[in-house]
Amino acid sequence: MDNKIIIVGLITLIIFLSGCIQSDASKIDGLSTSINLHLKNGDGYFNNASYNTNKFLYDEALSNCDNATSEFNQARTFASQGFTYATNSNDTVYINYMQYVLDEIDAKLNATSELKTAIPYLINNDTINANNHLGNANGFMNKATDFNSQREAIVKQNPGKFK
């Protein structure tokens, strides 16, 4: 009789715990929506900042840079959590994927910073320094595109791991 109670108790405990434990992969999947939303919003603000800079609307461009930075920082916070989950999983596919996400976000943050730095130079007609920072911003965005391509390649090579 005591053995039956212990067995029923253990089975109940196992069923309860299996529903409460979330895998690192599912935690990463759960964060992906937030990461992608903030990346998309940040990209939109960065594009608006670039557009406004080209139209000499510098106050609006600076405001868009601030908003892009905020969005990219939020994406980075979620991606850092995802990288921790990937590291805990010891799965190199997830680790490499999340590292590329972080690298992409860092490149976008650097691009935004370079654009924001260029704007005061543009205001003061210092085209040499402005063009230097604008070139850096473009270079960082090209790197971000490369990192995005690398993480997309990981997804294509491992379709069973990504939703």
Rosetta constraint file for C-alpha pairs under 8 A:
AtomPair CA 1 CA 5 HARMONIC 6.56 0.50
AtomPair CA 2 CA 6 HARMONIC 6.26 0.50
AtomPair CA 3 CA 7 HARMONIC 6.07 0.50
AtomPair CA 4 CA 8 HARMONIC 6.05 0.50
AtomPair CA 5 CA 9 HARMONIC 5.95 0.50
AtomPair CA 6 CA 10 HARMONIC 6.05 0.50
AtomPair CA 7 CA 11 HARMONIC 6.11 0.50
AtomPair CA 8 CA 12 HARMONIC 6.07 0.50
AtomPair CA 9 CA 13 HARMONIC 6.10 0.50
AtomPair CA 10 CA 14 HARMONIC 6.07 0.50
AtomPair CA 11 CA 15 HARMONIC 6.14 0.50
AtomPair CA 12 CA 16 HARMONIC 6.09 0.50
AtomPair CA 13 CA 17 HARMONIC 6.06 0.50
AtomPair CA 14 CA 18 HARMONIC 5.99 0.50
AtomPair CA 15 CA 19 HARMONIC 6.52 0.50
AtomPair CA 16 CA 20 HARMONIC 6.58 0.50
AtomPair CA 17 CA 21 HARMONIC 6.10 0.50
AtomPair CA 22 CA 26 HARMONIC 6.41 0.50
AtomPair CA 22 CA 27 HARMONIC 6.80 0.50
AtomPair CA 23 CA 27 HARMONIC 6.35 0.50
AtomPair CA 24 CA 28 HARMONIC 6.23 0.50
AtomPair CA 24 CA 85 HARMONIC 5.14 0.50
AtomPair CA 24 CA 86 HARMONIC 6.53 0.50
AtomPair CA 24 CA 88 HARMONIC 7.23 0.50
AtomPair CA 24 CA 89 HARMONIC 5.94 0.50
AtomPair CA 25 CA 29 HARMONIC 6.25 0.50
AtomPair CA 25 CA 85 HARMONIC 7.44 0.50
AtomPair CA 25 CA 86 HARMONIC 7.25 0.50
AtomPair CA 25 CA 89 HARMONIC 7.58 0.50
AtomPair CA 25 CA 94 HARMONIC 7.83 0.50
AtomPair CA 25 CA 161 HARMONIC 7.93 0.50
AtomPair CA 26 CA 30 HARMONIC 6.07 0.50
AtomPair CA 27 CA 31 HARMONIC 6.38 0.50
AtomPair CA 27 CA 82 HARMONIC 7.32 0.50
AtomPair CA 27 CA 85 HARMONIC 7.09 0.50
AtomPair CA 28 CA 32 HARMONIC 6.25 0.50
AtomPair CA 28 CA 82 HARMONIC 5.12 0.50
AtomPair CA 28 CA 85 HARMONIC 6.70 0.50
AtomPair CA 28 CA 86 HARMONIC 7.39 0.50
AtomPair CA 29 CA 33 HARMONIC 7.52 0.50
AtomPair CA 29 CA 162 HARMONIC 7.58 0.50
AtomPair CA 29 CA 163 HARMONIC 7.41 0.50
AtomPair CA 30 CA 34 HARMONIC 7.95 0.50
AtomPair CA 31 CA 35 HARMONIC 6.20 0.50
AtomPair CA 31 CA 78 HARMONIC 6.30 0.50
AtomPair CA 31 CA 79 HARMONIC 7.50 0.50
AtomPair CA 31 CA 82 HARMONIC 6.75 0.50
AtomPair CA 32 CA 36 HARMONIC 5.96 0.50
AtomPair CA 33 CA 37 HARMONIC 6.07 0.50
AtomPair CA 34 CA 38 HARMONIC 6.21 0.50
AtomPair CA 34 CA 75 HARMONIC 6.99 0.50
AtomPair CA 34 CA 78 HARMONIC 7.10 0.50
AtomPair CA 35 CA 39 HARMONIC 6.12 0.50
AtomPair CA 35 CA 74 HARMONIC 7.72 0.50
AtomPair CA 35 CA 75 HARMONIC 4.63 0.50
AtomPair CA 35 CA 76 HARMONIC 7.49 0.50
AtomPair CA 35 CA 78 HARMONIC 5.99 0.50
AtomPair CA 35 CA 79 HARMONIC 6.43 0.50
AtomPair CA 36 CA 40 HARMONIC 6.00 0.50
AtomPair CA 36 CA 75 HARMONIC 7.39 0.50
AtomPair CA 37 CA 41 HARMONIC 6.17 0.50
AtomPair CA 37 CA 75 HARMONIC 7.92 0.50
AtomPair CA 38 CA 42 HARMONIC 5.89 0.50
AtomPair CA 38 CA 71 HARMONIC 5.09 0.50
AtomPair CA 38 CA 72 HARMONIC 6.24 0.50
AtomPair CA 38 CA 74 HARMONIC 6.49 0.50
AtomPair CA 38 CA 75 HARMONIC 5.17 0.50
AtomPair CA 39 CA 43 HARMONIC 6.00 0.50
AtomPair CA 39 CA 71 HARMONIC 6.72 0.50
AtomPair CA 39 CA 72 HARMONIC 5.98 0.50
AtomPair CA 39 CA 75 HARMONIC 6.09 0.50
AtomPair CA 39 CA 105 HARMONIC 7.68 0.50
AtomPair CA 40 CA 44 HARMONIC 6.24 0.50
AtomPair CA 41 CA 45 HARMONIC 6.32 0.50
AtomPair CA 41 CA 68 HARMONIC 7.23 0.50
AtomPair CA 41 CA 71 HARMONIC 6.36 0.50
AtomPair CA 42 CA 46 HARMONIC 6.05 0.50
AtomPair CA 42 CA 67 HARMONIC 7.08 0.50
AtomPair CA 42 CA 68 HARMONIC 4.22 0.50
AtomPair CA 42 CA 69 HARMONIC 6.95 0.50
AtomPair CA 42 CA 70 HARMONIC 7.63 0.50
AtomPair CA 42 CA 71 HARMONIC 4.89 0.50
AtomPair CA 42 CA 72 HARMONIC 5.55 0.50
AtomPair CA 43 CA 47 HARMONIC 6.05 0.50
AtomPair CA 43 CA 68 HARMONIC 6.85 0.50
AtomPair CA 44 CA 48 HARMONIC 6.18 0.50
AtomPair CA 44 CA 68 HARMONIC 7.63 0.50
AtomPair CA 45 CA 49 HARMONIC 6.06 0.50
AtomPair CA 45 CA 64 HARMONIC 5.09 0.50
AtomPair CA 45 CA 65 HARMONIC 6.67 0.50
AtomPair CA 45 CA 67 HARMONIC 6.27 0.50
AtomPair CA 45 CA 68 HARMONIC 4.95 0.50
AtomPair CA 46 CA 50 HARMONIC 6.22 0.50
AtomPair CA 46 CA 64 HARMONIC 6.38 0.50
AtomPair CA 46 CA 65 HARMONIC 6.05 0.50
AtomPair CA 46 CA 68 HARMONIC 5.52 0.50
AtomPair CA 46 CA 112 HARMONIC 6.71 0.50
AtomPair CA 47 CA 51 HARMONIC 6.12 0.50
AtomPair CA 48 CA 52 HARMONIC 5.95 0.50
AtomPair CA 48 CA 61 HARMONIC 6.97 0.50
AtomPair CA 48 CA 64 HARMONIC 6.42 0.50
AtomPair CA 49 CA 53 HARMONIC 6.00 0.50
AtomPair CA 49 CA 60 HARMONIC 7.04 0.50
AtomPair CA 49 CA 61 HARMONIC 4.08 0.50
AtomPair CA 49 CA 62 HARMONIC 6.81 0.50
AtomPair CA 49 CA 63 HARMONIC 7.69 0.50
AtomPair CA 49 CA 64 HARMONIC 4.98 0.50
AtomPair CA 49 CA 65 HARMONIC 5.86 0.50
AtomPair CA 50 CA 54 HARMONIC 6.26 0.50
AtomPair CA 50 CA 61 HARMONIC 6.84 0.50
AtomPair CA 50 CA 115 HARMONIC 7.77 0.50
AtomPair CA 51 CA 55 HARMONIC 6.34 0.50
AtomPair CA 51 CA 61 HARMONIC 7.75 0.50
AtomPair CA 52 CA 56 HARMONIC 6.12 0.50
AtomPair CA 52 CA 57 HARMONIC 4.89 0.50
AtomPair CA 52 CA 58 HARMONIC 6.50 0.50
AtomPair CA 52 CA 60 HARMONIC 6.43 0.50
AtomPair CA 52 CA 61 HARMONIC 5.10 0.50
AtomPair CA 53 CA 57 HARMONIC 5.67 0.50
AtomPair CA 53 CA 58 HARMONIC 5.63 0.50
AtomPair CA 53 CA 61 HARMONIC 5.61 0.50
AtomPair CA 53 CA 119 HARMONIC 7.27 0.50
AtomPair CA 57 CA 61 HARMONIC 6.18 0.50
AtomPair CA 58 CA 62 HARMONIC 6.07 0.50
AtomPair CA 58 CA 119 HARMONIC 6.63 0.50
AtomPair CA 58 CA 123 HARMONIC 7.57 0.50
AtomPair CA 59 CA 63 HARMONIC 6.28 0.50
AtomPair CA 60 CA 64 HARMONIC 6.13 0.50
AtomPair CA 61 CA 65 HARMONIC 6.16 0.50
AtomPair CA 61 CA 116 HARMONIC 7.96 0.50
AtomPair CA 62 CA 66 HARMONIC 6.32 0.50
AtomPair CA 62 CA 116 HARMONIC 6.14 0.50
AtomPair CA 62 CA 119 HARMONIC 7.48 0.50
AtomPair CA 63 CA 67 HARMONIC 6.31 0.50
AtomPair CA 64 CA 68 HARMONIC 6.00 0.50
AtomPair CA 65 CA 69 HARMONIC 6.08 0.50
AtomPair CA 65 CA 112 HARMONIC 5.99 0.50
AtomPair CA 65 CA 113 HARMONIC 7.62 0.50
AtomPair CA 65 CA 115 HARMONIC 7.56 0.50
AtomPair CA 65 CA 116 HARMONIC 6.18 0.50
AtomPair CA 66 CA 70 HARMONIC 6.25 0.50
AtomPair CA 67 CA 71 HARMONIC 6.25 0.50
AtomPair CA 68 CA 72 HARMONIC 6.05 0.50
AtomPair CA 68 CA 112 HARMONIC 7.11 0.50
AtomPair CA 69 CA 73 HARMONIC 5.98 0.50
AtomPair CA 69 CA 109 HARMONIC 6.12 0.50
AtomPair CA 69 CA 112 HARMONIC 6.65 0.50
AtomPair CA 69 CA 113 HARMONIC 7.87 0.50
AtomPair CA 70 CA 74 HARMONIC 6.28 0.50
AtomPair CA 71 CA 75 HARMONIC 6.26 0.50
AtomPair CA 72 CA 76 HARMONIC 6.07 0.50
AtomPair CA 72 CA 105 HARMONIC 6.28 0.50
AtomPair CA 72 CA 108 HARMONIC 7.30 0.50
AtomPair CA 72 CA 109 HARMONIC 6.40 0.50
AtomPair CA 73 CA 77 HARMONIC 6.24 0.50
AtomPair CA 73 CA 109 HARMONIC 7.68 0.50
AtomPair CA 74 CA 78 HARMONIC 6.55 0.50
AtomPair CA 75 CA 79 HARMONIC 6.04 0.50
AtomPair CA 75 CA 105 HARMONIC 7.36 0.50
AtomPair CA 76 CA 80 HARMONIC 5.90 0.50
AtomPair CA 76 CA 102 HARMONIC 6.47 0.50
AtomPair CA 76 CA 105 HARMONIC 6.33 0.50
AtomPair CA 76 CA 106 HARMONIC 7.83 0.50
AtomPair CA 77 CA 81 HARMONIC 6.51 0.50
AtomPair CA 78 CA 82 HARMONIC 6.27 0.50
AtomPair CA 79 CA 83 HARMONIC 6.06 0.50
AtomPair CA 79 CA 98 HARMONIC 6.78 0.50
AtomPair CA 79 CA 101 HARMONIC 6.82 0.50
AtomPair CA 79 CA 102 HARMONIC 6.23 0.50
AtomPair CA 80 CA 84 HARMONIC 6.29 0.50
AtomPair CA 80 CA 102 HARMONIC 7.15 0.50
AtomPair CA 81 CA 85 HARMONIC 6.39 0.50
AtomPair CA 82 CA 86 HARMONIC 6.10 0.50
AtomPair CA 82 CA 98 HARMONIC 6.55 0.50
AtomPair CA 83 CA 87 HARMONIC 6.03 0.50
AtomPair CA 83 CA 94 HARMONIC 7.92 0.50
AtomPair CA 83 CA 95 HARMONIC 6.37 0.50
AtomPair CA 83 CA 98 HARMONIC 5.23 0.50
AtomPair CA 83 CA 99 HARMONIC 6.77 0.50
AtomPair CA 84 CA 88 HARMONIC 6.14 0.50
AtomPair CA 85 CA 89 HARMONIC 6.21 0.50
AtomPair CA 86 CA 90 HARMONIC 6.55 0.50
AtomPair CA 86 CA 91 HARMONIC 6.50 0.50
AtomPair CA 86 CA 92 HARMONIC 7.90 0.50
AtomPair CA 86 CA 94 HARMONIC 5.22 0.50
AtomPair CA 86 CA 95 HARMONIC 4.94 0.50
AtomPair CA 86 CA 98 HARMONIC 7.11 0.50
AtomPair CA 87 CA 91 HARMONIC 7.10 0.50
AtomPair CA 87 CA 94 HARMONIC 7.87 0.50
AtomPair CA 87 CA 95 HARMONIC 5.83 0.50
AtomPair CA 90 CA 95 HARMONIC 7.50 0.50
AtomPair CA 91 CA 95 HARMONIC 6.20 0.50
AtomPair CA 92 CA 96 HARMONIC 5.85 0.50
AtomPair CA 93 CA 97 HARMONIC 6.08 0.50
AtomPair CA 93 CA 154 HARMONIC 7.24 0.50
AtomPair CA 94 CA 98 HARMONIC 6.00 0.50
AtomPair CA 95 CA 99 HARMONIC 6.09 0.50
AtomPair CA 96 CA 100 HARMONIC 6.26 0.50
AtomPair CA 96 CA 151 HARMONIC 7.95 0.50
AtomPair CA 97 CA 101 HARMONIC 6.38 0.50
AtomPair CA 97 CA 151 HARMONIC 5.40 0.50
AtomPair CA 97 CA 154 HARMONIC 6.64 0.50
AtomPair CA 98 CA 102 HARMONIC 6.24 0.50
AtomPair CA 99 CA 103 HARMONIC 6.09 0.50
AtomPair CA 100 CA 104 HARMONIC 5.98 0.50
AtomPair CA 100 CA 147 HARMONIC 5.48 0.50
AtomPair CA 100 CA 148 HARMONIC 7.03 0.50
AtomPair CA 100 CA 150 HARMONIC 7.02 0.50
AtomPair CA 100 CA 151 HARMONIC 5.89 0.50
AtomPair CA 101 CA 105 HARMONIC 6.25 0.50
AtomPair CA 101 CA 147 HARMONIC 7.18 0.50
AtomPair CA 101 CA 148 HARMONIC 7.15 0.50
AtomPair CA 101 CA 151 HARMONIC 7.11 0.50
AtomPair CA 102 CA 106 HARMONIC 6.08 0.50
AtomPair CA 103 CA 107 HARMONIC 6.13 0.50
AtomPair CA 103 CA 144 HARMONIC 7.25 0.50
AtomPair CA 103 CA 147 HARMONIC 6.60 0.50
AtomPair CA 104 CA 108 HARMONIC 6.29 0.50
AtomPair CA 104 CA 143 HARMONIC 7.28 0.50
AtomPair CA 104 CA 144 HARMONIC 4.42 0.50
AtomPair CA 104 CA 145 HARMONIC 7.32 0.50
AtomPair CA 104 CA 147 HARMONIC 5.31 0.50
AtomPair CA 104 CA 148 HARMONIC 6.34 0.50
AtomPair CA 105 CA 109 HARMONIC 6.13 0.50
AtomPair CA 105 CA 144 HARMONIC 7.13 0.50
AtomPair CA 106 CA 110 HARMONIC 6.14 0.50
AtomPair CA 107 CA 111 HARMONIC 6.10 0.50
AtomPair CA 107 CA 140 HARMONIC 5.11 0.50
AtomPair CA 107 CA 141 HARMONIC 6.39 0.50
AtomPair CA 107 CA 143 HARMONIC 6.43 0.50
AtomPair CA 107 CA 144 HARMONIC 5.29 0.50
AtomPair CA 108 CA 112 HARMONIC 6.11 0.50
AtomPair CA 108 CA 140 HARMONIC 6.51 0.50
AtomPair CA 108 CA 141 HARMONIC 5.98 0.50
AtomPair CA 108 CA 144 HARMONIC 6.19 0.50
AtomPair CA 109 CA 113 HARMONIC 6.18 0.50
AtomPair CA 110 CA 114 HARMONIC 6.14 0.50
AtomPair CA 110 CA 137 HARMONIC 7.02 0.50
AtomPair CA 110 CA 140 HARMONIC 6.45 0.50
AtomPair CA 111 CA 115 HARMONIC 6.20 0.50
AtomPair CA 111 CA 136 HARMONIC 6.91 0.50
AtomPair CA 111 CA 137 HARMONIC 3.99 0.50
AtomPair CA 111 CA 138 HARMONIC 6.77 0.50
AtomPair CA 111 CA 139 HARMONIC 7.63 0.50
AtomPair CA 111 CA 140 HARMONIC 5.10 0.50
AtomPair CA 111 CA 141 HARMONIC 5.96 0.50
AtomPair CA 112 CA 116 HARMONIC 6.13 0.50
AtomPair CA 112 CA 137 HARMONIC 6.71 0.50
AtomPair CA 113 CA 117 HARMONIC 6.10 0.50
AtomPair CA 113 CA 137 HARMONIC 7.69 0.50
AtomPair CA 114 CA 118 HARMONIC 6.16 0.50
AtomPair CA 114 CA 133 HARMONIC 5.22 0.50
AtomPair CA 114 CA 134 HARMONIC 6.49 0.50
AtomPair CA 114 CA 136 HARMONIC 6.37 0.50
AtomPair CA 114 CA 137 HARMONIC 5.10 0.50
AtomPair CA 115 CA 119 HARMONIC 6.49 0.50
AtomPair CA 115 CA 133 HARMONIC 6.46 0.50
AtomPair CA 115 CA 134 HARMONIC 5.80 0.50
AtomPair CA 115 CA 137 HARMONIC 5.77 0.50
AtomPair CA 116 CA 120 HARMONIC 7.72 0.50
AtomPair CA 117 CA 121 HARMONIC 7.43 0.50
AtomPair CA 117 CA 130 HARMONIC 7.82 0.50
AtomPair CA 117 CA 133 HARMONIC 6.74 0.50
AtomPair CA 118 CA 122 HARMONIC 6.32 0.50
AtomPair CA 118 CA 129 HARMONIC 7.11 0.50
AtomPair CA 118 CA 130 HARMONIC 4.48 0.50
AtomPair CA 118 CA 131 HARMONIC 7.28 0.50
AtomPair CA 118 CA 132 HARMONIC 7.91 0.50
AtomPair CA 118 CA 133 HARMONIC 5.26 0.50
AtomPair CA 118 CA 134 HARMONIC 6.13 0.50
AtomPair CA 119 CA 123 HARMONIC 6.21 0.50
AtomPair CA 119 CA 130 HARMONIC 6.91 0.50
AtomPair CA 120 CA 124 HARMONIC 6.26 0.50
AtomPair CA 120 CA 130 HARMONIC 7.95 0.50
AtomPair CA 121 CA 125 HARMONIC 6.09 0.50
AtomPair CA 121 CA 126 HARMONIC 4.93 0.50
AtomPair CA 121 CA 127 HARMONIC 6.69 0.50
AtomPair CA 121 CA 129 HARMONIC 6.38 0.50
AtomPair CA 121 CA 130 HARMONIC 5.06 0.50
AtomPair CA 122 CA 126 HARMONIC 5.81 0.50
AtomPair CA 122 CA 127 HARMONIC 6.16 0.50
AtomPair CA 122 CA 130 HARMONIC 5.72 0.50
AtomPair CA 126 CA 130 HARMONIC 6.14 0.50
AtomPair CA 127 CA 131 HARMONIC 5.69 0.50
AtomPair CA 128 CA 132 HARMONIC 6.28 0.50
AtomPair CA 129 CA 133 HARMONIC 6.39 0.50
AtomPair CA 130 CA 134 HARMONIC 6.05 0.50
AtomPair CA 131 CA 135 HARMONIC 5.86 0.50
AtomPair CA 132 CA 136 HARMONIC 6.34 0.50
AtomPair CA 133 CA 137 HARMONIC 6.13 0.50
AtomPair CA 134 CA 138 HARMONIC 6.21 0.50
AtomPair CA 135 CA 139 HARMONIC 6.16 0.50
AtomPair CA 136 CA 140 HARMONIC 6.17 0.50
AtomPair CA 137 CA 141 HARMONIC 6.26 0.50
AtomPair CA 138 CA 142 HARMONIC 6.22 0.50
AtomPair CA 139 CA 143 HARMONIC 6.32 0.50
AtomPair CA 140 CA 144 HARMONIC 6.19 0.50
AtomPair CA 141 CA 145 HARMONIC 6.25 0.50
AtomPair CA 142 CA 146 HARMONIC 6.35 0.50
AtomPair CA 143 CA 147 HARMONIC 6.24 0.50
AtomPair CA 144 CA 148 HARMONIC 6.15 0.50
AtomPair CA 145 CA 149 HARMONIC 6.20 0.50
AtomPair CA 146 CA 150 HARMONIC 6.26 0.50
AtomPair CA 147 CA 151 HARMONIC 6.31 0.50
AtomPair CA 148 CA 152 HARMONIC 6.17 0.50
AtomPair CA 149 CA 153 HARMONIC 6.18 0.50
AtomPair CA 150 CA 154 HARMONIC 6.48 0.50
AtomPair CA 151 CA 155 HARMONIC 6.45 0.50
AtomPair CA 152 CA 156 HARMONIC 6.29 0.50
AtomPair CA 153 CA 157 HARMONIC 6.13 0.50
AtomPair CA 154 CA 158 HARMONIC 6.09 0.50
AtomPair CA 155 CA 159 HARMONIC 5.63 0.50
AtomPair CA 155 CA 161 HARMONIC 7.63 0.50
AtomPair CA 155 CA 162 HARMONIC 6.33 0.50
AtomPair CA 158 CA 162 HARMONIC 7.08 0.50
AtomPair CA 159 CA 163 HARMONIC 7.53 0.50
